[in-house]
Amino acid sequence: MADTTVHPRHRDAIRAVVQRYERPLVSFARRWVLNIATAQDIAQDTLLRLCQQPPEKLDELLEADRSAIEGWLFVVARNLAIDVQRKSGRTSPAGVISPALPAGTLTPAAAAEKAELADQIIQLIATLPEKQAEVIRLRFEQGLSYKSIASLTGLTVSYVGFLLHEGLKSVRAKAGAQAQPRASA
């Protein structure tokens, strides 16, 4: 078993990383594996692997800009999730997300309308080419920067921007086409 002792100079930084990224990693992994317990295991294993990095690598990751640690964490989580999928026979993200309703004082009707709209948008995103859908999810579900998405997917930052632009343009067009028949009814 690998030594998981973290050098004292890294403890506070690791603690901050765990607080900041544990939930987003679980959410990200859940898209791939559909099982919350497995997604939690993937997030935990990802954070454990961070702790197991040699001190020099930890210095590099923790002292760099935020996109370096984000990229590293989400690449590790993605690879672990893909390994789990391979073992279970599935090879692509599930695409199942539970839309979060904004906090506040929404009436039940307004909350239902927002949830329905979120479901429609999620369905439209699912119809996009895989790369477009993936970068949209990483940007808007996980809140990753273009640089972090590029690092995670192996794409260039400019291509990430292009995919986001084209994907969102396509979603807008499809949403508009769906809304027109309702408006004329």
N, C-alpha and C positions, 0 to 999 in steps of 0.2 A: 504494500500500500504506500502511496506517495505521501511525503511529508507535507502537511498542510499548515505548518507553523509559518505565520506571517511575521516578517521583521517588524519590530515595534514602530519604526518610522513610517510604515505603510498602513498601520491599523486604522487610523482615523480616516484615511483616504478610502480604504477598502470598505469601511463601514458606510461612508457617504455613497459609494458606488452601489452598494447593496440597497440602501434606502431609495436611491434614485431609480435604479434599473430593475429591481426584482419584479415588480408588477408589470412593467412593459414587456419584460422577457417572458413572463408567464402568458400574457396576452398574445404575444407574437408566436410562441410555441404552440399555443392552443389552436391557432389557425391551421397548423400543420398536423396536429395529432388528435384533435377533437376531444381528448380526454383531459380534464382539468388536473387530475393527479399526475398524469404523465407529463403534462406541460409544466407543472410545478417542479417535477423531478428534473426536467431539462433545464429550467431556469437555475435551479440549485446546483446542478452539475456544471453549468456554465460559470457561475460565480465561484464555485470550488476550483475550477480550472484556472480562473484568474488568480486565486490565492496561491496556486501551485507554480505560478510563473517564477522564474529566477528573479532575484532582486533587481537586476539591471533591466529586464523586460518590464517589470512593474514600474520602475522609475520612468521608463520611456512612455508607457501607457498612461500613467497617472499624472505626469507632468505635461503631456502634450495637450493640444486643444481637445475639447469635448468630443469632437467627431472621431478622434483616434480610439478612445475607449468604447464609444458607441459602436463603431464599426467592428472592433474586435469582438465585443460581446455578442452582437447580433449575428456575426459570421459563425461564431462558435455555436450559438443556439440553433442557427439554421442547420449547420452540419449535424448536430446531435439529433435534431428533429428528422432530418432526412434519413439518418441511420435507423431511427425508430420506425419510420415509414417503410424502409426497405425490409426490415424484419417482419412488418405486418402485411407487406404486399402492396401498400399504397405508395404512389410516387409524386403526388402534387399536393399543393396546399388545399385544405378543405374549403376555404373561402367562406366559412361560416363565421359570422361575427354577430354579436348581439349589440345592436345599436344602443348607445348610451343616451338617455334623455337628459337634456340640460337640467341642472338643478334650478329650483325656483318654484313659483306658485302657478304651475300650469293646471288648467282645468283638465279633467279626464278626457274630454273631447279633444282638446288641443294636444295633450300628450299622445293620444291615439293617432292623431293626424301626423304629428312629428315622427312617431314610430313607423307609420305607414310610408311616409316620405323617405325615411332612412332605409327601410326595407327595399323600396323601389330603386334608390340610388345604389345600394349594395348589389341588387340584381343586375342593374345596368353595368356596374363595374365588372361583374362576373362574365359579361358578354364580351369584354375587351380582350385583345390579344394578351397572352400571359404576362409578358414583360410590362405592358402598360398597367395592367391590373396590379401587379406586384409593387411597382414603384408608387402608385397611388395609395395603396394600403400602407406601405412603409412610411410615406410622407404624412398621411392624415390619420391613420390609426396609431402609429407608433411615434409620430412627431419627429422623425429623423430628418436631419439636414440632407441636402443634395449630396454633400461630400460623404456622409455616412452611408447613404443609399448606394452611392457609387462604389464605395469600399465593400459593402455587403454583397452587391450583385456582380461586381467585376466589370461594371460599365463605367464609361467616363461621366464626369459631372455634367458636361454639356448634353450628353445623350440622355441622362436622367431627366434633365430639364425638358428636352424635346419630348420624351415619352410622357412626362406629366402633362405638358401642354396639349399634345395630341389626344391623350386619354381623356382629359377633362373636356376638351372641345367635343369629343365624340359623345361623352356622357351628356353634356348640355344639349347636343343636337337630338340625341335619342329621347331625352326627357321632354324636350320641346315637341317632338313628334308624337309622344304619348299624350301630352297635355292638349294638343289641338283637337283630337276627336272628342275629348271630354268637354271642351269649351263650346263646340258646335252642337253638342247633344242637349 
